């Protein structure tokens, strides 16, 4: 587990190939996404690492209800009793009135290469014993409710990965929490930088393109994805995303955008980086503050 402070109030935690975020503005903590079930100990530890307790959590916001984003929620509810908010359509998904996720056939196809086999093995360990998990307390995050939480957040409907996928914008610090609508890395992706997850993960591939095009135009300078490194969201990234996802200009594969350089956050400013291979994704970043810890997995 690694914790990177990417703005005055935002801490990004890298767990088992997935991120969650903690927003602490002094009045309490907002948690955005909650890792795999196997990340539960790390989620709790990360709250302590920033000097807070689970009782300080005012709410959990989920971008979508896949197991790698809701894993610690049952324990957080048990310890803090806080509400869980998401997009209106995603509420039904969180309650498992329906299920949208990679199919067993899609998982089997990943066994064809070493990278896929490693990802499948890691994923199965991370969800073991929790494949039926749901979030029965999930409710719609109304605008006034989200605005009153630490971070003063805006919900951005971002359908495609799931029907109700929701990103969150923190206008006060220019931070966009994109969930899986826009990632900067994943074990199954060959390159890093803002791009789409492989199509096998997306419920509606066309909508993922429309959503990414919309996110490319958001007024945010820091991108916190569900997978991959948090980065400075610059003009090069926006241009490549626009070219890749606009049907009239599509000359780049949106699942394989190799941005020549990415700018990572470093002590309040940016530093240029070469694109990094997936095996490098777990190296610590020299952000404003980095904390390491140990937990169940990773």
CORBELDA-V927680 format. One record per residue. N is the residue number from 1. RES is the residue in one letter. D_LAST is the distance of its C-alpha to the last C-alpha in Angstrom with 1 decimal. Layout:
N_RES_D_LAST ; N_RES_D_LAST
//
This chain:
1_X_6.6 ; 2_X_9.8 ; 3_X_13.2 ; 4_X_16.0 ; 5_X_19.5 ; 6_X_21.3 ; 7_X_24.6 ; 8_X_26.5 ; 9_X_25.0 ; 10_X_21.8 ; 11_X_18.3 ; 12_X_15.5 ; 13_X_11.9 ; 14_X_9.1 ; 15_X_6.4 ; 16_X_5.4 ; 17_X_8.1 ; 18_X_10.3 ; 19_X_12.0 ; 20_X_14.1 ; 21_X_16.9 ; 22_X_18.9 ; 23_X_22.6 ; 24_X_24.4 ; 25_X_28.0 ; 26_X_29.3 ; 27_X_30.6 ; 28_X_27.3 ; 29_X_24.0 ; 30_X_23.4 ; 31_X_19.9 ; 32_X_19.5 ; 33_X_17.3 ; 34_X_14.9 ; 35_X_11.6 ; 36_X_11.1 ; 37_X_12.5 ; 38_X_9.2 ; 39_X_8.4 ; 40_X_11.8 ; 41_X_11.3 ; 42_X_9.4 ; 43_X_12.3 ; 44_X_14.8 ; 45_X_13.5 ; 46_X_13.6 ; 47_X_17.2 ; 48_X_18.1 ; 49_X_16.8 ; 50_X_19.4 ; 51_X_22.0 ; 52_X_22.3 ; 53_X_22.2 ; 54_X_21.5 ; 55_X_25.3 ; 56_X_25.5 ; 57_X_23.9 ; 58_X_26.9 ; 59_X_25.4 ; 60_X_22.4 ; 61_X_23.2 ; 62_X_21.6 ; 63_X_22.1 ; 64_X_22.1 ; 65_X_21.4 ; 66_X_18.9 ; 67_X_16.3 ; 68_X_13.4 ; 69_X_15.6 ; 70_X_17.1 ; 71_X_14.6 ; 72_X_15.2 ; 73_X_18.9 ; 74_X_20.5 ; 75_X_19.2 ; 76_X_20.1 ; 77_X_23.5 ; 78_X_24.0 ; 79_X_23.5 ; 80_X_25.0 ; 81_X_27.1 ; 82_X_26.7 ; 83_X_27.7 ; 84_X_25.5 ; 85_X_27.0 ; 86_X_26.8 ; 87_X_29.3 ; 88_X_32.4 ; 89_X_31.8 ; 90_X_28.1 ; 91_X_29.2 ; 92_X_30.6 ; 93_X_27.4 ; 94_X_25.3 ; 95_X_27.9 ; 96_X_27.6 ; 97_X_31.3 ; 98_X_30.0 ; 99_X_26.8 ; 100_X_25.9 ; 101_X_22.9 ; 102_X_22.3 ; 103_X_24.6 ; 104_X_24.1 ; 105_X_26.2 ; 106_X_24.1 ; 107_X_21.0 ; 108_X_23.2 ; 109_X_24.2 ; 110_X_20.8 ; 111_X_21.1 ; 112_X_23.8 ; 113_X_21.7 ; 114_X_18.7 ; 115_X_16.7 ; 116_X_17.4 ; 117_X_16.8 ; 118_X_13.3 ; 119_X_12.7 ; 120_X_14.7 ; 121_X_12.9 ; 122_X_9.4 ; 123_X_11.4 ; 124_X_13.5 ; 125_X_10.9 ; 126_X_9.6 ; 127_X_13.4 ; 128_X_14.9 ; 129_X_17.8 ; 130_X_17.8 ; 131_X_19.4 ; 132_X_22.5 ; 133_X_21.1 ; 134_X_23.4 ; 135_X_24.3 ; 136_X_27.9 ; 137_X_28.4 ; 138_X_27.6 ; 139_X_30.5 ; 140_X_31.7 ; 141_X_31.0 ; 142_X_34.5 ; 143_X_35.2 ; 144_X_36.7 ; 145_X_33.9 ; 146_X_31.2 ; 147_X_33.4 ; 148_X_33.8 ; 149_X_30.1 ; 150_X_28.3 ; 151_X_28.1 ; 152_X_31.2 ; 153_X_29.5 ; 154_X_31.2 ; 155_X_30.0 ; 156_X_30.3 ; 157_X_30.8 ; 158_X_28.8 ; 159_X_29.5 ; 160_X_28.5 ; 161_X_24.9 ; 162_X_26.1 ; 163_X_29.7 ; 164_X_28.8 ; 165_X_25.9 ; 166_X_26.4 ; 167_X_25.4 ; 168_X_26.2 ; 169_X_28.1 ; 170_X_28.5 ; 171_X_31.9 ; 172_X_32.2 ; 173_X_29.5 ; 174_X_29.4 ; 175_X_25.9 ; 176_X_25.2 ; 177_X_22.2 ; 178_X_22.4 ; 179_X_19.8 ; 180_X_19.9 ; 181_X_23.6 ; 182_X_22.6 ; 183_X_19.4 ; 184_X_18.9 ; 185_X_16.4 ; 186_X_14.7 ; 187_X_13.6 ; 188_X_17.1 ; 189_X_19.0 ; 190_X_20.7 ; 191_X_21.0 ; 192_X_19.9 ; 193_X_22.0 ; 194_X_23.3 ; 195_X_23.8 ; 196_X_23.7 ; 197_X_21.1 ; 198_X_22.5 ; 199_X_25.5 ; 200_X_24.2 ; 201_X_22.1 ; 202_X_25.1 ; 203_X_27.7 ; 204_X_30.4 ; 205_X_30.0 ; 206_X_33.2 ; 207_X_32.1 ; 208_X_28.8 ; 209_X_31.1 ; 210_X_33.4 ; 211_X_30.6 ; 212_X_29.1 ; 213_X_32.6 ; 214_X_33.0 ; 215_X_29.8 ; 216_X_31.0 ; 217_X_34.0 ; 218_X_32.3 ; 219_X_33.2 ; 220_X_29.8 ; 221_X_28.8 ; 222_X_25.0 ; 223_X_22.9 ; 224_X_19.6 ; 225_X_18.3 ; 226_X_16.1 ; 227_X_14.2 ; 228_X_14.4 ; 229_X_15.7 ; 230_X_18.2 ; 231_X_21.5 ; 232_X_25.2 ; 233_X_26.8 ; 234_X_29.9 ; 235_X_33.0 ; 236_X_31.7 ; 237_X_28.8 ; 238_X_31.3 ; 239_X_33.8 ; 240_X_31.5 ; 241_X_30.3 ; 242_X_34.0 ; 243_X_35.2 ; 244_X_32.5 ; 245_X_33.0 ; 246_X_36.7 ; 247_X_38.7 ; 248_X_41.5 ; 249_X_39.6 ; 250_X_36.7 ; 251_X_36.4 ; 252_X_32.7 ; 253_X_30.2 ; 254_X_28.2 ; 255_X_25.2 ; 256_X_25.5 ; 257_X_26.5 ; 258_X_26.2 ; 259_X_27.2 ; 260_X_28.6 ; 261_X_27.1 ; 262_X_24.6 ; 263_X_25.1 ; 264_X_22.2 ; 265_X_22.8 ; 266_X_23.7 ; 267_X_25.6 ; 268_X_27.4 ; 269_X_28.3 ; 270_X_27.0 ; 271_X_26.4 ; 272_X_26.8 ; 273_X_24.1 ; 274_X_24.4 ; 275_X_22.5 ; 276_X_19.2 ; 277_X_17.9 ; 278_X_14.7 ; 279_X_13.2 ; 280_X_13.8 ; 281_X_12.2 ; 282_X_9.2 ; 283_X_12.0 ; 284_X_13.1 ; 285_X_16.2 ; 286_X_19.3 ; 287_X_20.1 ; 288_X_22.4 ; 289_X_19.8 ; 290_X_16.2 ; 291_X_14.4 ; 292_X_11.2 ; 293_X_9.9 ; 294_X_7.7 ; 295_X_7.2 ; 296_X_7.0 ; 297_X_3.8 ; 298_X_0.0
//
